[in-house]
Amino acid sequence: MTREERINLAHNLSTPPKTLAKLSKDEDWSVRIEVAINPSTPPEVLVKLSRDRESYVRWNVAHNLSTPPEVLLILVVDDDEDVRERAERALSKRVQNTHQSG
């Protein structure tokens, strides 16, 4: 499978969770980014991607609305400033939404 095909598969909302899990281990960080941002990615895969060596992948985990709050709490102390800021914004937005709906 070509890089473009793997990226498209990782981006597709209909891709099965098992396939997303496999793609999350892809050697190409561009593929892992697409898995990280895909709202269909299972939480346990997002947990693993939150420890990815590439900050772009971790940033996209923080940006994913499906990322569990406990993962965002880990990312707010990430080594990368952009990842920390993105995780803080995501947590803040969730708190605001909780207060507005409650």
DSSP file (Angstrom, degrees, kcal/mol; ACC not computed):
  #  RESIDUE AA STRUCTURE BP1 BP2  ACC     N-H-->O    O-->H-N    N-H-->O    O-->H-N    TCO  KAPPA ALPHA  PHI   PSI    X-CA   Y-CA   Z-CA
    1    1 A M              0   0    0      0, 0.0     2,-0.0     0, 0.0     0, 0.0   0.000 360.0 360.0 360.0 135.6    0.0    0.0    0.0
    2    2 A T     >  -     0   0    0      1,-0.1     4,-2.2     4,-0.0     5,-0.2  -0.262 360.0-108.4 -75.5 165.5    1.4    3.4   -0.9
    3    3 A R  H  > S+     0   0    0      1,-0.2     4,-2.6     2,-0.2     5,-0.2   0.921 120.5  51.3 -57.6 -46.2    1.9    6.3    1.6
    4    4 A E  H  > S+     0   0    0      1,-0.2     4,-2.7     2,-0.2    -1,-0.2   0.893 109.0  50.3 -61.5 -40.7   -1.0    8.2    0.1
    5    5 A E  H  > S+     0   0    0      2,-0.2     4,-2.3     1,-0.2    -1,-0.2   0.902 111.4  48.4 -64.4 -40.7   -3.3    5.2    0.4
    6    6 A R  H  X S+     0   0    0     -4,-2.2     4,-2.5     2,-0.2    -2,-0.2   0.902 111.8  49.7 -66.3 -40.5   -2.3    4.7    4.0
    7    7 A I  H  X S+     0   0    0     -4,-2.6     4,-1.8     2,-0.2    -2,-0.2   0.936 112.3  47.5 -62.1 -46.8   -2.9    8.4    4.7
    8    8 A N  H  X S+     0   0    0     -4,-2.7     4,-1.3     1,-0.2    -2,-0.2   0.890 112.7  48.8 -62.6 -39.7   -6.3    8.3    3.0
    9    9 A L  H  < S+     0   0    0     -4,-2.3     3,-0.2     1,-0.2     6,-0.2   0.909 111.3  49.4 -65.9 -42.4   -7.3    5.1    5.0
   10   10 A A  H  < S+     0   0    0     -4,-2.5    -1,-0.2     1,-0.2    -2,-0.2   0.811 112.7  48.7 -66.1 -29.6   -6.2    6.7    8.2
   11   11 A H  H  < S+     0   0    0     -4,-1.8     2,-0.2    -5,-0.2    -1,-0.2   0.736  87.5 103.1 -80.6 -24.9   -8.2    9.8    7.5
   12   12 A N    ><  -     0   0    0     -4,-1.3     3,-1.5    -3,-0.2    28,-0.1  -0.428  63.9-148.5 -70.1 126.2  -11.4    8.0    6.5
   13   13 A L  T 3  S+     0   0    0      1,-0.3    -1,-0.2    -2,-0.2    -4,-0.0   0.691  96.7  57.4 -66.0 -19.4  -14.1    8.0    9.3
   14   14 A S  T 3  S+     0   0    0      2,-0.1    -1,-0.3    -5,-0.0    -2,-0.1   0.445  74.5 120.8 -92.5  -0.7  -15.3    4.6    8.2
   15   15 A T  S <  S-     0   0    0     -3,-1.5     5,-0.1    -6,-0.2    -6,-0.0  -0.458  72.9-108.7 -65.6 130.9  -11.9    2.8    8.6
   16   16 A P    >>  -     0   0    0      0, 0.0     4,-2.2     0, 0.0     3,-0.6  -0.248  22.0-117.3 -61.1 147.3  -12.4    0.0   11.2
   17   17 A P  H 3> S+     0   0    0      0, 0.0     4,-2.5     0, 0.0     5,-0.2   0.848 114.0  56.4 -53.5 -38.6  -10.8    0.5   14.6
   18   18 A K  H 3> S+     0   0    0      1,-0.2     4,-1.9     2,-0.2     5,-0.1   0.893 108.2  47.6 -62.6 -38.6   -8.4   -2.5   14.1
   19   19 A T  H <> S+     0   0    0     -3,-0.6     4,-2.8     2,-0.2    -1,-0.2   0.904 110.6  51.0 -69.1 -41.2   -7.1   -0.9   10.9
   20   20 A L  H  X S+     0   0    0     -4,-2.2     4,-1.7     1,-0.2    -2,-0.2   0.894 108.4  53.2 -61.7 -39.3   -6.6    2.5   12.7
   21   21 A A  H  < S+     0   0    0     -4,-2.5     4,-0.3    -5,-0.2    -1,-0.2   0.912 110.9  46.1 -61.6 -42.4   -4.7    0.7   15.4
   22   22 A K  H >< S+     0   0    0     -4,-1.9     3,-1.6     1,-0.2    -2,-0.2   0.926 112.0  50.5 -65.9 -44.1   -2.4   -0.9   12.9
   23   23 A L  H >< S+     0   0    0     -4,-2.8     3,-1.9     1,-0.3    -1,-0.2   0.765  96.2  70.8 -65.7 -24.8   -1.9    2.4   11.0
   24   24 A S  T 3< S+     0   0    0     -4,-1.7    -1,-0.3     1,-0.3    -2,-0.2   0.667  97.9  51.8 -66.1 -14.1   -1.1    4.1   14.3
   25   25 A K  T <  S+     0   0    0     -3,-1.6    -1,-0.3    -4,-0.3    -2,-0.2   0.294  81.5 134.2-101.9   7.1    2.2    2.2   14.3
   26   26 A D    <   -     0   0    0     -3,-1.9     6,-0.1     1,-0.1    -3,-0.0  -0.244  61.4-131.4 -60.1 145.0    3.1    3.3   10.7
   27   27 A E  S    S+     0   0    0      4,-0.1     2,-0.6     2,-0.0    -1,-0.1   0.760  89.7  81.7 -68.2 -24.6    6.7    4.4   10.2
   28   28 A D  S >> S-     0   0    0      1,-0.2     4,-1.6     2,-0.0     3,-0.9  -0.731  70.3-153.2 -88.1 119.4    5.5    7.5    8.4
   29   29 A W  H 3> S+     0   0    0     -2,-0.6     4,-2.3     1,-0.3    -1,-0.2   0.766  92.8  66.0 -65.0 -23.5    4.4   10.2   10.9
   30   30 A S  H 3> S+     0   0    0      2,-0.2     4,-1.5     1,-0.2    -1,-0.3   0.872 102.9  46.9 -64.4 -35.9    2.0   11.7    8.3
   31   31 A V  H <> S+     0   0    0     -3,-0.9     4,-1.8     2,-0.2    -2,-0.2   0.920 111.2  50.9 -69.0 -44.8    0.0    8.5    8.5
   32   32 A R  H  X S+     0   0    0     -4,-1.6     4,-2.5     1,-0.2    -2,-0.2   0.849 105.6  57.2 -63.7 -33.4    0.1    8.6   12.4
   33   33 A I  H  X S+     0   0    0     -4,-2.3     4,-1.8     2,-0.2    -1,-0.2   0.929 105.9  49.6 -60.8 -45.0   -1.1   12.2   12.3
   34   34 A E  H  X S+     0   0    0     -4,-1.5     4,-1.1     1,-0.2    -2,-0.2   0.872 111.7  48.1 -64.2 -36.8   -4.2   11.2   10.3
   35   35 A V  H  < S+     0   0    0     -4,-1.8     3,-0.3     1,-0.2    -1,-0.2   0.915 109.7  54.2 -66.0 -42.1   -4.9    8.4   12.8
   36   36 A A  H  < S+     0   0    0     -4,-2.5    -2,-0.2     1,-0.2    -1,-0.2   0.831 113.7  40.1 -62.8 -33.8   -4.4   10.9   15.7
   37   37 A I  H  < S+     0   0    0     -4,-1.8    -1,-0.2    -5,-0.1    28,-0.2   0.627  87.7 107.8 -91.9 -14.4   -7.0   13.4   14.3
   38   38 A N    ><  -     0   0    0     -4,-1.1     3,-2.0    -3,-0.3   -26,-0.1  -0.506  62.0-149.5 -69.4 119.5   -9.6   10.8   13.2
   39   39 A P  T 3  S+     0   0    0      0, 0.0    -1,-0.2     0, 0.0    -4,-0.0   0.656  95.1  63.2 -65.2 -13.4  -12.6   11.0   15.6
   40   40 A S  T 3  S+     0   0    0      2,-0.1   -20,-0.1   -28,-0.1    -2,-0.1   0.514  74.6 115.8 -86.3  -5.2  -13.2    7.2   14.9
   41   41 A T  S <  S-     0   0    0     -3,-2.0     5,-0.1    -6,-0.2   -28,-0.0  -0.475  75.3-111.9 -67.4 129.5   -9.8    6.3   16.5
   42   42 A P    >>  -     0   0    0      0, 0.0     4,-1.9     0, 0.0     3,-1.1  -0.271  21.5-118.0 -61.8 146.5  -10.3    4.2   19.6
   43   43 A P  H 3> S+     0   0    0      0, 0.0     4,-2.2     0, 0.0     5,-0.1   0.850 113.1  57.8 -53.8 -38.5   -9.3    5.9   22.9
   44   44 A E  H 3> S+     0   0    0      1,-0.2     4,-1.4     2,-0.2     5,-0.1   0.817 106.7  49.2 -66.8 -27.5   -6.7    3.2   23.6
   45   45 A V  H <> S+     0   0    0     -3,-1.1     4,-2.6     2,-0.2    -1,-0.2   0.882 108.7  52.6 -74.8 -39.2   -4.9    4.1   20.3
   46   46 A L  H  X S+     0   0    0     -4,-1.9     4,-1.6     1,-0.2    -2,-0.2   0.869 105.4  55.8 -62.7 -35.7   -5.1    7.8   21.2
   47   47 A V  H  < S+     0   0    0     -4,-2.2     4,-0.3     2,-0.2     3,-0.2   0.939 110.2  44.8 -60.1 -46.6   -3.4    7.0   24.5
   48   48 A K  H >< S+     0   0    0     -4,-1.4     3,-1.6     1,-0.2    -2,-0.2   0.911 111.9  51.7 -64.9 -42.1   -0.5    5.3   22.7
   49   49 A L  H >< S+     0   0    0     -4,-2.6     3,-1.9     1,-0.3    -1,-0.2   0.749  94.7  71.3 -68.2 -22.2   -0.3    8.2   20.1
   50   50 A S  T 3< S+     0   0    0     -4,-1.6    -1,-0.3     1,-0.3    -2,-0.2   0.652 100.9  47.7 -67.1 -12.2   -0.1   10.7   23.0
   51   51 A R  T <  S+     0   0    0     -3,-1.6    -1,-0.3    -4,-0.3    -2,-0.2   0.199  83.7 136.9-109.0  12.9    3.4    9.3   23.6
   52   52 A D    <   -     0   0    0     -3,-1.9     6,-0.1     1,-0.1    -3,-0.1  -0.248  61.7-126.9 -61.1 148.4    4.5    9.4   20.0
   53   53 A R  S    S+     0   0    0      4,-0.1     2,-0.5     2,-0.0    -1,-0.1   0.750  91.6  79.1 -68.8 -23.8    8.0   10.7   19.3
   54   54 A E  S >> S-     0   0    0      1,-0.1     4,-1.7   -25,-0.0     3,-0.6  -0.761  70.3-152.0 -91.0 124.3    6.7   13.3   16.8
   55   55 A S  H 3> S+     0   0    0     -2,-0.5     4,-2.8     1,-0.2     5,-0.2   0.818  94.8  63.4 -64.3 -30.3    5.1   16.4   18.4
   56   56 A Y  H 3> S+     0   0    0      2,-0.2     4,-1.7     1,-0.2    -1,-0.2   0.878 103.7  48.3 -61.5 -36.8    2.9   16.9   15.4
   57   57 A V  H <> S+     0   0    0     -3,-0.6     4,-1.8     2,-0.2    -2,-0.2   0.944 112.6  46.9 -67.4 -48.2    1.2   13.6   16.2
   58   58 A R  H  X S+     0   0    0     -4,-1.7     4,-2.2     1,-0.2    -2,-0.2   0.884 109.2  55.4 -62.1 -38.6    0.8   14.5   19.9
   59   59 A W  H  X S+     0   0    0     -4,-2.8     4,-1.4     1,-0.2    -1,-0.2   0.910 108.4  48.4 -59.9 -42.8   -0.6   17.9   18.9
   60   60 A N  H  X S+     0   0    0     -4,-1.7     4,-1.1     2,-0.2    -1,-0.2   0.815 106.7  55.8 -70.4 -30.1   -3.3   16.2   16.7
   61   61 A V  H >< S+     0   0    0     -4,-1.8     3,-0.6     1,-0.2     6,-0.2   0.930 108.6  48.6 -61.8 -44.6   -4.1   13.8   19.6
   62   62 A A  H 3< S+     0   0    0     -4,-2.2    -2,-0.2     1,-0.2    -1,-0.2   0.817 111.1  51.2 -64.3 -29.7   -4.8   17.0   21.7
   63   63 A H  H 3< S+     0   0    0     -4,-1.4     2,-0.3    -5,-0.2    -1,-0.2   0.695  86.2 101.8 -80.3 -20.3   -6.9   18.4   18.9
   64   64 A N    X<  -     0   0    0     -4,-1.1     3,-1.7    -3,-0.6   -26,-0.1  -0.511  65.4-148.4 -72.6 124.0   -9.1   15.3   18.5
   65   65 A L  T 3  S+     0   0    0     -2,-0.3    -1,-0.2     1,-0.3   -28,-0.1   0.673  96.5  60.0 -66.0 -16.7  -12.5   15.7   20.2
   66   66 A S  T 3  S+     0   0    0    -29,-0.1    -1,-0.3     2,-0.1   -20,-0.1   0.500  75.2 116.7 -88.8  -4.8  -12.5   12.0   21.0
   67   67 A T  S <  S-     0   0    0     -3,-1.7     5,-0.1    -6,-0.2   -31,-0.0  -0.475  74.1-113.8 -67.3 127.6   -9.4   12.1   23.1
   68   68 A P    >>  -     0   0    0      0, 0.0     4,-1.6     0, 0.0     3,-1.3  -0.298  19.9-120.4 -60.9 144.1  -10.2   11.2   26.7
   69   69 A P  H 3> S+     0   0    0      0, 0.0     4,-2.1     0, 0.0     5,-0.2   0.838 112.2  61.0 -55.0 -35.2   -9.7   14.0   29.2
   70   70 A E  H 3> S+     0   0    0      1,-0.2     4,-1.0     2,-0.2     5,-0.1   0.815 103.5  50.6 -65.1 -28.0   -7.1   12.0   31.1
   71   71 A V  H <> S+     0   0    0     -3,-1.3     4,-2.2     2,-0.2     3,-0.3   0.886 107.4  52.9 -73.5 -39.5   -4.9   12.0   28.0
   72   72 A L  H  X S+     0   0    0     -4,-1.6     4,-1.5     1,-0.2    -2,-0.2   0.879 104.2  57.0 -61.6 -36.7   -5.3   15.7   27.7
   73   73 A L  H  < S+     0   0    0     -4,-2.1    -1,-0.2     1,-0.2    -2,-0.2   0.838 108.0  47.5 -63.6 -32.1   -4.1   16.0   31.3
   74   74 A I  H >< S+     0   0    0     -4,-1.0     3,-1.4    -3,-0.3    -2,-0.2   0.898 110.0  52.7 -71.2 -41.5   -1.0   14.2   30.3
   75   75 A L  H >< S+     0   0    0     -4,-2.2     3,-1.7     1,-0.3    12,-0.2   0.714  92.2  72.3 -71.5 -20.2   -0.5   16.3   27.3
   76   76 A V  T 3< S+     0   0    0     -4,-1.5    -1,-0.3     1,-0.3    -2,-0.1   0.631 103.0  44.1 -70.3  -9.9   -0.7   19.6   29.2
   77   77 A V  T <  S+     0   0    0     -3,-1.4    -1,-0.3    -4,-0.2    -2,-0.2   0.075  86.9 138.4-115.9  21.8    2.8   18.7   30.6
   78   78 A D    <   -     0   0    0     -3,-1.7     6,-0.1     2,-0.2    -3,-0.1  -0.222  64.4-119.4 -62.6 155.6    4.2   17.6   27.3
   79   79 A D  S    S+     0   0    0      4,-0.1     2,-0.5     5,-0.0    -1,-0.1   0.780  95.8  78.6 -66.5 -27.6    7.8   18.7   26.4
   80   80 A D  S  > S-     0   0    0      1,-0.1     4,-2.3   -25,-0.0     5,-0.2  -0.729  72.7-148.5 -90.7 127.1    6.6   20.6   23.4
   81   81 A E  H  > S+     0   0    0     -2,-0.5     4,-2.7     1,-0.2     5,-0.2   0.881  97.4  53.0 -61.8 -40.9    5.0   24.0   24.1
   82   82 A D  H  > S+     0   0    0      2,-0.2     4,-2.3     1,-0.2    -1,-0.2   0.890 109.7  48.9 -63.8 -38.8    2.6   23.8   21.1
   83   83 A V  H  > S+     0   0    0      2,-0.2     4,-2.5     1,-0.2     5,-0.2   0.934 111.5  49.6 -64.4 -46.2    1.3   20.4   22.3
   84   84 A R  H  X S+     0   0    0     -4,-2.3     4,-2.5     1,-0.2    -2,-0.2   0.931 112.2  47.6 -57.9 -47.0    0.8   21.8   25.9
   85   85 A E  H  X S+     0   0    0     -4,-2.7     4,-2.4     1,-0.2    -1,-0.2   0.902 112.1  49.4 -63.3 -41.6   -1.1   24.9   24.6
   86   86 A R  H  X S+     0   0    0     -4,-2.3     4,-2.3     2,-0.2    -1,-0.2   0.909 112.2  48.0 -64.8 -41.6   -3.3   22.7   22.4
   87   87 A A  H  X S+     0   0    0     -4,-2.5     4,-2.5   -12,-0.2    -2,-0.2   0.899 110.9  51.4 -65.9 -40.4   -4.1   20.4   25.2
   88   88 A E  H  X S+     0   0    0     -4,-2.5     4,-2.6    -5,-0.2    -2,-0.2   0.919 110.8  48.1 -62.0 -43.8   -4.9   23.3   27.6
   89   89 A R  H  X S+     0   0    0     -4,-2.4     4,-2.5     2,-0.2    -2,-0.2   0.909 111.6  50.4 -62.8 -41.8   -7.2   24.8   25.0
   90   90 A A  H  X S+     0   0    0     -4,-2.3     4,-2.0     2,-0.2    -2,-0.2   0.919 112.8  45.6 -63.6 -43.7   -9.0   21.5   24.5
   91   91 A L  H  X S+     0   0    0     -4,-2.5     4,-2.3     2,-0.2    -2,-0.2   0.923 112.6  51.0 -64.6 -43.8   -9.4   21.0   28.2
   92   92 A S  H  X S+     0   0    0     -4,-2.6     4,-2.4     1,-0.2    -2,-0.2   0.909 109.5  50.4 -60.3 -43.6  -10.6   24.5   28.7
   93   93 A K  H  X S+     0   0    0     -4,-2.5     4,-2.6     1,-0.2    -1,-0.2   0.891 109.8  50.6 -62.9 -40.2  -13.2   24.2   25.9
   94   94 A R  H  X S+     0   0    0     -4,-2.0     4,-2.1     2,-0.2    -1,-0.2   0.896 109.6  50.1 -65.9 -39.0  -14.5   20.9   27.5
   95   95 A V  H  X S+     0   0    0     -4,-2.3     4,-2.2     2,-0.2    -2,-0.2   0.927 111.5  49.1 -63.9 -44.1  -14.9   22.6   30.9
   96   96 A Q  H  X S+     0   0    0     -4,-2.4     4,-2.3     1,-0.2    -2,-0.2   0.925 111.3  49.1 -60.1 -45.0  -16.8   25.5   29.2
   97   97 A N  H  X S+     0   0    0     -4,-2.6     4,-2.0     1,-0.2    -1,-0.2   0.864 109.6  52.6 -64.1 -35.4  -19.1   23.1   27.4
   98   98 A T  H  X S+     0   0    0     -4,-2.1     4,-1.2     1,-0.2    -1,-0.2   0.912 111.3  46.2 -65.5 -42.7  -19.7   21.1   30.6
   99   99 A H  H  < S+     0   0    0     -4,-2.2    -2,-0.2     1,-0.2    -1,-0.2   0.864 112.8  50.0 -69.3 -35.1  -20.7   24.3   32.4
  100  100 A Q  H  < S+     0   0    0     -4,-2.3    -1,-0.2     1,-0.2    -2,-0.2   0.855 116.0  40.9 -71.6 -34.7  -22.9   25.5   29.5
  101  101 A S  H  <        0   0    0     -4,-2.0    -1,-0.2     1,-0.2    -2,-0.2   0.633 360.0 360.0 -88.0 -13.2  -24.8   22.2   29.3
  102  102 A G     <        0   0    0     -4,-1.2    -1,-0.2    -5,-0.2    -2,-0.2   0.444 360.0 360.0 -99.7 360.0  -25.1   21.6   33.0
